[in-house]
């Protein structure tokens, strides 16, 4: 089980995910390179938490899209 992220991390991550949805991937390190100039946060830990949550949001979105496609095929 993972740690609970605070609301600041979640809010910033959701904003970044919506804004850069087309360039975000499922790989943390690629997202870190893509978003390093965008995120103006002091502290490596906080920046990594935000990027990690952005990556998690990507995986959640992919899973949601997969389920929708399966429903359309079977429905």
C-alpha positions as CSV (number, residue, x, y, z in Angstrom):
1,X,0.0,0.0,0.0
2,X,1.2,3.5,-0.8
3,X,1.3,6.6,1.2
4,X,-1.6,9.1,1.1
5,X,-0.7,12.2,-1.0
6,X,-1.7,15.6,0.3
7,X,-4.1,17.8,-1.5
8,X,-1.4,20.1,-2.9
9,X,0.2,17.2,-4.8
10,X,-3.1,15.9,-6.1
11,X,-4.3,19.4,-7.2
12,X,-1.1,20.3,-9.1
13,X,-0.9,16.8,-10.6
14,X,-4.5,16.9,-11.9
15,X,-3.9,20.4,-13.4
16,X,-0.7,19.2,-15.1
17,X,-2.4,16.0,-16.3
18,X,-5.3,17.9,-17.9
19,X,-3.0,20.5,-19.5
20,X,-0.3,18.0,-20.8
21,X,-2.5,14.9,-21.3
22,X,-1.2,14.4,-24.9
23,X,2.5,14.2,-23.9
24,X,2.4,12.4,-20.6
25,X,3.3,8.7,-20.7
26,X,3.2,5.8,-18.3
27,X,6.9,6.1,-17.5
28,X,7.9,8.2,-14.5
29,X,11.4,9.1,-15.9
30,X,10.0,10.3,-19.2
31,X,7.4,12.4,-17.5
32,X,10.1,13.8,-15.2
33,X,12.1,15.0,-18.3
34,X,9.0,16.3,-20.0
35,X,7.7,18.3,-17.0
36,X,11.0,19.4,-15.4
37,X,10.7,22.9,-16.9
38,X,7.0,23.2,-16.3
39,X,7.0,22.4,-12.5
40,X,8.4,25.3,-10.5
41,X,8.4,23.7,-7.1
42,X,11.2,23.9,-4.5
43,X,12.3,20.5,-3.3
44,X,13.1,17.3,-5.2
45,X,10.8,15.2,-3.0
46,X,7.7,17.3,-3.7
47,X,8.5,17.4,-7.5
48,X,8.9,13.7,-7.6
49,X,5.6,13.1,-5.7
50,X,3.8,15.3,-8.2
51,X,5.3,13.6,-11.2
52,X,4.6,10.2,-9.6
53,X,0.9,11.1,-9.2
54,X,0.7,12.4,-12.8
55,X,2.0,9.0,-13.9
56,X,-0.6,7.3,-11.7
57,X,-3.3,9.4,-13.2
58,X,-2.2,8.3,-16.7
59,X,-2.5,4.7,-15.7
60,X,-5.9,5.2,-14.2
61,X,-7.0,7.0,-17.4
62,X,-5.7,4.1,-19.6
63,X,-7.5,1.6,-17.5
64,X,-10.7,3.6,-17.7
65,X,-10.4,3.8,-21.5
66,X,-9.8,0.1,-21.8
67,X,-12.9,-0.7,-19.8
68,X,-15.0,1.7,-22.0
69,X,-13.7,0.0,-25.1
70,X,-14.6,-3.5,-23.7
71,X,-18.1,-2.3,-22.8
72,X,-18.7,-0.9,-26.3
73,X,-17.5,-4.2,-27.9
74,X,-19.7,-6.4,-25.6
75,X,-22.6,-4.0,-25.4
